[in-house]
């Protein structure tokens, strides 16, 4: 949730046509679907395109794709297709979603800045820069996510690590499972992720008149 465009740095270098938009500020009490609709209006290229995201970004991408008239498919990287695919421990917290505004998310960037003195890991740098208000909203958005259907009206291409501790791959239906892959596949296994995207986009382009 605290990641930004830096999480896709390897893919941006490998895929010249890739664009990574920045998050927009969420509105008060805005649902994930409502946020995605506003984001879709901001980024719509008005031509055939793919969308995708990692982890929480994949959930947002699924909802964004519903509002893009020329979408060719959606890529999920260490993400899930619906709230029903969240692990049991997260689904158990869904009734508590309304209490997310009271969680002290401001502690995360502070803790990450402390850890930065001991390591320079890319995800720690991103956590140190994370916006507590966005983290608070994103937590609530996940716990209150109401997907309209497990089956999207567009192709979904999903890659997942077999050692993902946050969103276990057994809870969802990935097309490709990356051996020894954790939650941040874009950084830990960049070549596999880039090649997966490249192969699927090429295959779809071949089917498109």
N, C-alpha and C positions, 0 to 999 in steps of 0.2 A: 504493500500500500504506500510505502514511503519512497518507492522508486520513481525515477524520472527517465528522460530520454537516454541517459547514460547506460541504462541496462541493455539497450539495443545497439551500443556502439560497434560491436563486431559485425552485426548484421548490416548496419548502415555502411560499413566499409565494403562488405561483400556484395551487397545488393544496391546498385546505384539508384534505382527507382524508389527506394524505400524512403518514406517520410514519417518522422516520429513527431506528432503534434504534442504540444504541452497540455497538461491538464488545465481545465478552466475552473474557476472558483465555484464550488457548489452553492446553491441557494439554501436558505434555512429550511429544514425538514423536507428537502428534495429527495425523492426516491432514486434508486439506481436507474430505473427506466426513464424517468423525467430528465435526469442529468444527461443520460446518453442521447436523448432526443436533442437537447441543446448542443451537445458536442457534435452530433451529426450535422446539424445546420452550419456549424462553424467550419467543419473540415470537408464537407461534401465536394468532391472534385467535379461533379456533374458529368462523369464519364465512367466507363467500366473500371472497377478497382477491387482490390482485396483489402480487408481490414483484419486486424489481429491484435493480440495482446498477451502478456504473461501474467499469470496469477490473477489478481484482482482486475488487471487491465484486460484480461481475456473475457471476464464477465461483462465488463463495460463494452468491449468490442462486439460481443454477441448482441447486446441491446442496440448499439449504434448501427449495426448492419441492417437491422429491421427498418431503419429510416433512410437508407441509401438506395435509391431506385435502381442504380446500376451495379450493385454489389455482385461480385462473382464468387465470393466465398469468404469464410472467416477462419483465421488461424488461432488456435488455442495452444499456448505454450505453458505447460504446467498449470493448467486451469481446468475448469469444469463446465459442463453444458447446462446445468440447472442447479438450483439450490438443493434439489434432491440428491445431488452427487457430492455435496459437502460431507466431510467426515462426521461421524456421529457426535463427536465432542463439540463441533460447531453448530450442528443442527439443534443440539440440546440447549444452546445459548440463544436461539432465535427469539424466545419469549422475552429475553432481556434486552433486545435491540434498542428499545426506547430509552434505556439507561446509558447508552454509549456516550451521550454528551457529558456525563459526569465522570468519565474515566480520565485520569490525568495523563493524556497523551503527550503533554509537554515534557514529560520525563524522558521519553525516547530520544529526541534529539540531544538532550543534555547528556544522557548516558553514552550516546554514540560519540559525542565530542570527547568524552573522557577516554573512550576506547581508542579513538584516533591517535592518542598519544602513545599507544602501544602497537598499533597496526595501521596499515594504509589500505585496507581492503576496500574495493569499489563500493560494495553494498553498505559498509560502515560510513563511508563518506556521504552516500545518498541519505542514509538515515539521519546523519547529523544535520543535513540540510532540509529535512522533511518539515512540512507545515503541520503543526499540531491540530489546527482546525480542520485541515483536509483529512488527516488520519482519523479524527473523531467522526467526521461525516462518513468516511469510507467504511469504518467498522460498522456503523449503524446501517449503511446501505447494504452491506453483505448480509447482515443478520435479518434484514427485512426484505431481502430480494424476493420478488414474486415473478418468476419466469412464466410466460404464457404457455409454453410447451417445451418438452424435452427435445422435440424435433423441430429444428429451425427450417425456415422456407428457403434455405440456401445451403450449399455444401459447407460442412464444417471439417477442417483438417486439424487433427489434434496430435501433439507430440508431448510426451511426459517422461519424467525420470522414474526409474524403478525404486529409487530411494528418497522420494520426496516425502519429508516428514510433515509438511503443512497440509498438502492436498494429496493423499496417497493415491497412486494410479489405479489401485484395485476398486476405488469408489467410482471411477468414471470409465470411459470407453476410448482410450487413445488408439490412433492408427499406428503409431510408432512408439515403442517404449525404449528409452535410452538406458543402456546398462550402466549402473553406478551413477546415474544422474540424480541430482538433488532437486531443490526447488527453483534455483536460478539457472536454468539450462542455457539461457542466452550467453551467460558469461562462463559457465563451467564447461559447456560443450557447444561452443559457437559454430564449429564447422558442421556438426550434425543438424543444428537448427537451421542454419543458412541453406544447407543442401535440401532439407525437407521443404522449406519454403520455395526454393528454386524449382524443385521437381514438380511440386503441386501446381504452381502457377504456370509452368510450361505446359503441363498436361491439360489444364483448363483452357489455356490460350489456344491449344491445338483443336479443342472442341468448339471454340467460339468462332462463328462466321466472321 
